[in-house]
Amino acid sequence: MADSRWAGVAPRAAVSIALLASVAACSSATSGSKPAGTPGAVAGRATLAPWDRPADQDVQVQAAGLTLTATEQVAVHYHAHLDVIVRGTAVPVPAELGINVGPDNTAPPHGSPGIAALHTHDVTGILHIEAPAAAVFTLGQLFTEWNVALSRGQVGAYRIGDSSGDRVRVFVNGVPTTTDPAAIALTAHEEIAVVVDSAAQPATGIPSSYAFPPGD
């Protein structure tokens, strides 16, 4: 069954589902069966947080190696969660990443309306994976939809080794990882935290889990 939050949590997406269902033509993006997030840096915005949702989601979805479809595909359906914490402050993960719809329930500014297998509905940080078949989806794809730079030691404008003294660390279920963050595969109920802090002021309270709503 389709995710009921489509009609309940994200106001713009709630109205836009009618648009999505009525559109037979999908974006010309590449196949969603591509292993999401080909390992390597995400060449997105290298700017200071916060980062808004890019309006050209059709372009960002294609860059992520995903496809926009007119309706949600839920043969494969699970959720992960992302926290981004910069110098002790939570950075919102935008609603409707991976959903090509315009503001105020209008047609999107670029391309046809549609929804990708990896998307967000709201600003809770819950990542929705709703796909027609099993595939690998990664953190790099989500950051590509967001158009925010992500690599080892960097997120946005924050880089290890610059004059600020910042360090960029990534945790999976509370455990630090040194793997390429763009290549982290998303799994059910996984908690990922991307943290900017410093050795002088280390972050505390790194989340190791997330309280998903019942049924998620």
N, C-alpha and C positions, 0 to 999 in steps of 0.2 A: 504494500500500500504506500501511496505517496506520503511524504512527511506532512503531518497535520500543521506543523509550524509555518508551512508556506502560507496558510491562511490566517495564522494567528499572531506570529511574532514580528515579522518584518512587514511594516505597512506597505511599502512600495512594492515588495515582491508579492504581497497578498493580492493586490489589484492586478499586477502584471501577469499573473498566471493565466488570466483569460487571454491576454495578448500572446503569451507563449504558446498556449494550446492551439491558437488559431493560425499560427504561422507554420507552414509546411516547409518553407525554405530555411535551411540552417546555415550557419556560418561555414565558410570554406576552410575551416581550420583542419589541421592534420588529425589523424586518428587518435582517439583516446586510449587505444591499446598500447601506445608507446610507453615504455617505462617512464613514469612521471619523474620529472626532475633529473634529466641526464646529469650525472655528477659534474660539478664545476660551479664556478661563481655565478650568482645571479646578477646580471649587469643592470640593476635598477637604479632608483634614485639614491644618490649618496648625499642626502640632506639630513638635517636634524629632525628628530621626532617632534610632533606626531606626523603621521603620513595618512593622507586621505585616500579615498577609493578613486582610482583612475576611472574617468568616464568611458574610455575606450576599452571596455572589457572584452569586446570581440577580438581586438588586437592582442590584449594581454593573455587571453585564453589561448589563442593560437600560438603565441610565443611560448606558452607553457606546454605545448604539445597536446592540447586537449581540444575537444569539439563541443560546440554549442548545439544543444538539441532543443526542440520546441517544448518538450515536457520532461519532467524528472524521470530518470531511469533508475529503478530501485531493485533490480535483481541482486545487486550487491549493495548493502546499506549498513554503514557503521559510522562512528564519530570519533574524532580525536579532539584534543584541546591544546590551544596555544596561548601562552603568556609571553608578553614582551615587556621587560622591566628595564627602564633606563634610569640609572642613578637613583634608584629607589622609587621611581614613579611608574605606575602601570601605563602602558601605551595601548590605546584601544585598537583592536583589530576590526577594520571596518565591516559593516554589514554589506551583503550583496557582492562580495568578491566572487568572481566566476559567474555572475548573473548579469547579462547584458540588458539593462533596462534604464530608462532615463529618469530624471527627477520628477516628482509630482505625478507619478504614474503615467508618464508620457513615453512615447517611443524612444528607443535609445538614440544617442547622438551619432553613433557609429554602427553600421551594419544592421542585421536583423536581430530581434529579441531572441533570447535563448538562455539555457542554463548548462553549465559544465558539470562534469561528474564530481569535481572538487569545488566546493563553494561555501560561503557563509551566508546565514540568513540575518544575523543580528550582530551586536557588538560584544557578545559574551566570550568570544574566542573559541567557540565550538566550531570545529571544522567538519563539514558534512561530506561524506563520500557516498555518493549514490550513483551507481554505474550499471551499465547493462551486462557486464561480465567482469570477472576477476582481473585485476591489473595492479601494478605497483603505482602508488601515488606518493609523492614526496613533499617535504617541506619546501623544497626549491620551487615547485609548481605554485604553491600558495603565494610565496614571495614574488614570483613572476606575475601572477594576477594582481598583486598589490603594487608591483613595480618598485620594490625596495631592494637595494643591494644587499646581498647575503653571501658570505663566504667564510672560510676559516679566519677568525679574528676580525670580522667586519659585519656590521649591520647598519645600513644607512650611512650616515657620516661618521659613525663611531668606529674607530680602528685601533687595534693594538699597536703600540709603538709610536703613536703620535704624541705631540707635546702635552696633551690633556692628561696623560697617564691612564686613560681608559683601558680596560680590557673587555673583551667580548667572550662570554662563555655560554655554552649550550648544555642544557640538562634534559635528559629523557627519563621520565618517572623519578626525578630527583637525583639522578646519577649523572655526573659530568661526563661529557663525551668529547673526544677530539676528532671524531669523524667529520667529513665534509658535511656541514649542516644542510646544504642543498640536497644531499643524497639521503637524508634521513627518511626512511619509509614510514608512512602513516599507518598505524594499526589501531584496532578498536580500543577505545578508552585510554589511549596513550596521552600522557601529559608532557608537553614540550615547553621548556622555558628558555627564551633567548634573553640573556642578562648582560647589561652594560654596567660595570662597576669598576672599582679600582682596588689595588692591594691595600691602599690606605683606608678605604671605606668599602669593605666587602659587603655585598648584598647579604641579607639575612632572610630567613623564611622562604627559601626557594621551594616552590610547590612540587610535591612528588605525586600528586593525584588531583583529580577534579571530580566534584560531585555532580555528575551528569543527571539531568532530570529523569524520572522514572520512565523506562521504556526506551531510552536512548542507547 
